[in-house]
Amino acid sequence: MENEVRRHFDEIINVDLVVIGFDNAPDINALKMKYGKDYVHHLDERIPHFHGKGKKNTELTNEISFKEFLEEIKLLKSDEKWDI
């Protein structure tokens, strides 16, 4: 598994708006957060990150399992600011 790239993409969409999403795609914002100005040398790198409502925010994360994703949904569901 050392040479294999593990891919994950989990998100909840309400109509056409991303409510919550976790993925490890080569995301420019996540790469800038991790590498700063040197992000251009890592454009193809898969980096685990989180997108909040409407993809308005991005946070670096560790790789998560689907079970952990469901737990995040439960936490957000209990937070009144989320329309899930």
N, C-alpha and C positions, 0 to 999 in steps of 0.2 A: 504494500500500500504506500510505500515511501514515494514512489514516482507518480502515484495517482492523485488527482485533484478532487477533493471532496466538494461537491456543490450542494448548496441548500438555498431554498427560496420559499419562504412562508409569509403570506400576508393576508390580511383581512381587508376586503373592499366593501364599502357601503355605497351603493349606486356606482359612481365612477371615481370615488375618492378613497385613496389608501388611508385606512384608519391606523394600522400598525403593520410593519413589515420587517422581517429579518432576512438578510441574504448575505452572500459573500461574493457578489459580482464585483468587477473592477470599477468601483464607484469613485468618480473624481473627488467629491467632497470628502469621502472617507480617506482616500489616499492623501489628500492635502492635510487632513488632520493628523495622519500618522507620520508623513514624511516632510511636511512643509514644502518649501520651494523645490525640493528634490523629487516631488511626486511624479514629475515627467519621466523619470527613470523607472517607474513602477506601474505604468499604465495598464499592463495586462495582469497585474497581481490581484488575486482574489483575496478580499479582506472582509472578515465578518463585521457586519454593522447593522444598525437598527434605523428604521425610518419611522418617524412619528406621523401624526395626522396630516394628511395632505402632502407628505414628504417634505414638510417645511423644516424639519430638523433631522440631523444625522448624528448618531453616536457610535463610536467604536465598541464592539462587544467581543466576547469569545464566541466560538462556534457553539450553537445551541442545538439540542435535540427537538424533535417535534413535541415531545412531552413538556419540555421547558417552554416552548412557544405557547402551548395551551395554558400553562401556568401564568405567563405574561398576560394573556387575554383575560384570565380571571381577575388578575390584579387591576387591569385597566377597566374592566367591566364594573368593578366596585368603585371606581373613581368617577364622580359625577360629570366631569368635564368631557368625557368621551361618549360619543353617540354611537354605541355599538348595537 
